[in-house]
Amino acid sequence: MAAPRKYPDELRERATRLAVEARKDPVGRSGAIKRIADQLDVHPEALRGWVKRAETDGGLRAGTTSAEAARIAELEREVKELRRANAILKSSATFFAAELDRPLR
């Protein structure tokens, strides 16, 4: 189970939008994240992570987007489930093969 979020989604979106806009301005780029984080009473590293994720999702930064990451996680769960099912089928096939090879009495 995921930990509860410390910051509401509305605040996250607003802070991210403000920081991304501030970083586009060459004059205000330096220290923009720290300044906005202080204004909105958000931890600067949290805001930095949100901005990084927003830039990646927007195609401004290289990396795996949120949608791609969710799809990868879903596929990994499916692979894990299929491997487990295959292991069960293999062990049951082995069991029944041994039963069929046993001589009749």
C-alpha positions in Angstrom: 0.0 0.0 0.0 1.3 3.4 -0.9 2.1 6.0 1.7 -0.4 8.9 2.0 0.4 12.0 0.0 1.7 14.9 2.1 0.7 17.6 -0.5 -2.7 17.8 -2.2 -2.8 17.2 -5.9 -4.0 20.8 -6.6 -0.9 22.2 -4.8 1.4 19.8 -6.7 0.0 20.9 -10.0 0.1 24.6 -9.2 3.7 24.4 -7.9 4.8 22.4 -10.8 3.2 24.7 -13.3 4.8 27.8 -11.6 8.2 26.2 -11.5 8.2 25.0 -15.1 7.1 28.5 -16.2 9.8 30.1 -14.1 12.5 27.8 -15.5 11.6 28.9 -19.0 12.7 32.5 -18.2 16.5 32.8 -18.4 16.6 35.6 -15.8 14.5 33.8 -13.2 15.8 30.3 -13.9 18.5 30.3 -11.2 16.9 29.3 -7.9 13.4 29.2 -9.3 12.5 25.9 -7.7 13.8 26.9 -4.2 12.0 30.3 -4.4 8.7 28.8 -5.4 9.0 26.0 -2.9 9.6 28.5 -0.1 6.6 30.6 -1.3 4.2 27.6 -1.3 5.7 25.9 1.8 6.7 22.8 -0.2 10.0 21.0 0.3 12.3 22.0 -2.6 13.4 18.4 -3.4 9.7 17.4 -3.7 9.1 20.2 -6.1 12.3 19.3 -8.0 11.0 15.8 -8.5 7.6 17.0 -9.6 9.2 19.4 -12.1 11.4 16.6 -13.4 8.4 14.3 -13.9 6.4 17.0 -15.6 9.3 17.8 -18.0 9.8 14.2 -18.8 6.0 13.7 -19.4 6.0 16.8 -21.6 8.9 15.6 -23.7 11.3 18.3 -22.5 13.6 15.9 -20.8 14.7 12.4 -21.7 13.4 9.5 -19.7 10.4 7.2 -19.1 7.1 9.0 -19.0 4.5 8.3 -16.3 2.3 6.4 -18.7 5.2 4.3 -19.9 6.3 3.5 -16.4 2.7 2.4 -15.4 2.5 0.2 -18.5 5.9 -1.3 -17.7 4.8 -2.1 -14.2 1.6 -3.6 -15.4 3.5 -5.8 -17.9 6.0 -6.9 -15.2 3.1 -8.0 -12.9 1.7 -9.9 -15.8 5.0 -11.6 -16.6 5.4 -12.6 -12.9 1.9 -14.1 -12.9 2.5 -16.0 -16.1 5.8 -17.4 -14.8 4.0 -18.5 -11.6 1.3 -20.2 -13.7 3.9 -21.9 -15.9 5.8 -23.2 -12.8 2.5 -24.7 -11.4 1.8 -26.3 -14.8 5.3 -27.8 -15.1 5.1 -29.2 -11.6 1.7 -30.7 -12.2 2.8 -32.2 -15.5 5.8 -33.7 -13.8 3.5 -35.2 -11.1 1.1 -36.7 -13.6 3.8 -38.0 -15.9 5.3 -39.8 -12.9 1.8 -41.2 -12.1 1.3 -42.5 -15.7 4.8 -44.1 -15.7 4.1 -46.1 -12.6 3.4 -49.8 -13.3 -0.2 -51.1 -12.7 -0.7 -53.6 -10.0 
